[in-house]
Amino acid sequence: MGEINNFDDFDFKNEKARWDYKSLKKSGIDFWTILLLKISPLRGIKRLSRKMGVNPDVADKAQERFVGTKRIDIVPLGPGSRGFQFIIDSSTSLYFYQDGDHFVYDGYEMGQYGKGEVTIFDNLDKK
C-alpha cells in the first residue's frame, strides 16, 4: 500500500479511492461511522459493513485461517456427484455439494491427499 497523504485518500495498487462523505451522510450513514472512515478506514469499513448487514468477521476468520496456507487443491467428487473437495495443505479436505444454484458445506476429513487438477476451470464456458 502506498503512502497515505490525506485521511480521505487511500491507495489500492496506485489507484486512489476517495470517500464521498456527503453522499454517505445523505444515504443515512451516521456521524460515528463517517468519522471512523476518516480516521481509521478499516474500522470504518467494518462498521459500515455491519450496518449494511454484512458480517466482516467472516472475512477476518478466513484471512486468519488461510494466511499461512501453502497449497489449495480443488478436486471434483466422483462421477454423478455434483460436488468438490477443497483440500488445504494436502492434509484437510472440506466437502461441498450442490444444492440448487449454490454449494453447501458438508463436512471435513483429515489425512494425506494427493495433488488436485490445476486445469479444473480451464474448459468452463464464459457467460
C-alpha positions as CSV (number, residue, x, y, z in Angstrom):
1,M,0.0,0.0,0.0
2,G,1.3,3.4,-0.9
3,E,1.8,6.3,1.5
4,I,-1.4,8.0,2.7
5,N,-1.1,11.7,2.4
6,N,-4.7,12.5,3.4
7,F,-7.2,10.6,5.5
8,D,-9.7,10.9,2.7
9,D,-7.5,9.0,0.3
10,F,-6.0,5.5,0.3
11,D,-4.2,3.6,-2.3
12,F,-5.1,0.2,-3.8
13,K,-2.2,-0.6,-6.2
14,N,-1.7,3.0,-7.1
15,E,-5.4,3.6,-7.7
16,K,-6.7,6.4,-5.5
17,A,-10.1,6.0,-3.9
18,R,-11.9,8.8,-2.2
19,W,-14.9,8.7,0.1
20,D,-17.8,10.8,-0.8
21,Y,-18.8,11.8,2.7
22,K,-21.7,14.0,1.6
23,S,-23.3,11.1,-0.2
24,L,-22.7,8.8,2.8
25,K,-24.4,11.3,5.1
26,K,-27.3,11.8,2.6
27,S,-27.8,8.0,2.5
28,G,-28.2,7.8,6.3
29,I,-24.8,6.7,7.4
30,D,-24.4,8.0,11.0
31,F,-21.8,10.5,12.2
32,W,-19.6,7.9,14.1
33,T,-19.3,5.7,11.0
34,I,-18.2,8.6,8.8
35,L,-15.8,9.7,11.5
36,L,-14.3,6.2,11.7
37,L,-14.0,6.2,7.9
38,K,-11.9,9.4,8.1
39,I,-9.6,8.4,10.9
40,S,-9.4,4.6,10.7
41,P,-10.7,3.4,7.3
42,L,-10.5,-0.3,8.1
43,R,-12.6,0.1,11.3
44,G,-14.9,2.4,9.4
45,I,-15.5,-0.1,6.7
46,K,-16.2,-2.9,9.2
47,R,-18.7,-0.7,11.0
48,L,-20.3,0.3,7.7
49,S,-20.4,-3.4,6.6
50,R,-22.2,-4.3,9.8
51,K,-24.8,-1.5,9.3
52,M,-25.4,-2.9,5.8
53,G,-26.0,-6.4,7.2
54,V,-22.6,-7.9,6.2
55,N,-20.5,-9.6,8.8
56,P,-16.9,-8.6,8.3
57,D,-15.8,-11.1,11.0
58,V,-16.3,-13.9,8.3
59,A,-13.6,-12.3,6.2
60,D,-11.3,-11.9,9.2
61,K,-11.7,-15.5,10.1
62,A,-11.0,-16.6,6.6
63,Q,-7.9,-14.4,6.4
64,E,-6.7,-15.8,9.8
65,R,-7.2,-19.4,8.6
66,F,-5.7,-19.1,5.2
67,V,-2.8,-16.6,5.7
68,G,-0.3,-19.4,6.4
69,T,-1.7,-21.9,3.8
70,K,0.9,-23.1,1.4
71,R,-1.3,-25.1,-1.0
72,I,-5.0,-25.3,-2.0
73,D,-6.3,-28.0,-4.3
74,I,-9.8,-28.3,-5.7
75,V,-10.9,-31.8,-6.7
76,P,-14.3,-32.7,-8.2
77,L,-16.2,-35.5,-6.4
78,G,-16.8,-38.8,-8.3
79,P,-18.9,-39.2,-11.4
80,G,-22.6,-38.4,-10.9
81,S,-21.8,-36.3,-7.9
82,R,-22.3,-32.5,-8.0
83,G,-19.7,-31.5,-5.5
84,F,-16.0,-30.9,-4.8
85,Q,-13.3,-31.2,-2.2
86,F,-11.3,-28.1,-1.1
87,I,-8.0,-29.5,0.1
88,I,-5.8,-27.4,2.4
89,D,-2.1,-28.1,2.5
90,S,-2.7,-31.7,1.3
91,S,-4.0,-32.7,4.8
92,T,-7.5,-31.3,5.4
93,S,-10.4,-31.8,2.9
94,L,-13.6,-29.7,3.1
95,Y,-16.5,-31.2,1.2
96,F,-19.1,-29.1,-0.7
97,Y,-22.2,-30.4,-2.5
98,Q,-24.5,-28.6,-4.9
99,D,-27.9,-27.6,-3.5
100,G,-29.8,-25.9,-6.3
101,D,-27.9,-22.8,-7.5
102,H,-25.2,-22.9,-4.9
103,F,-22.9,-25.2,-2.9
104,V,-23.2,-26.1,0.8
105,Y,-20.6,-27.3,3.2
106,D,-20.9,-30.9,4.1
107,G,-18.0,-31.6,6.5
108,Y,-14.4,-32.4,6.5
109,E,-11.8,-35.2,6.7
110,M,-8.2,-35.2,7.7
111,G,-5.4,-37.3,6.1
112,Q,-2.9,-37.1,3.3
113,Y,-4.3,-36.1,-0.1
114,G,-2.7,-36.0,-3.5
115,K,-2.5,-33.1,-5.8
116,G,-5.6,-31.6,-7.4
117,E,-6.1,-30.8,-11.0
118,V,-4.9,-27.2,-11.7
119,T,-6.7,-27.1,-15.0
120,I,-10.1,-27.8,-13.5
121,F,-11.5,-24.5,-14.5
122,D,-9.9,-24.3,-18.0
123,N,-12.8,-25.6,-20.0
124,L,-15.6,-23.7,-18.3
125,D,-17.8,-21.7,-20.7
126,K,-17.7,-18.0,-20.1
127,K,-21.0,-16.4,-19.6
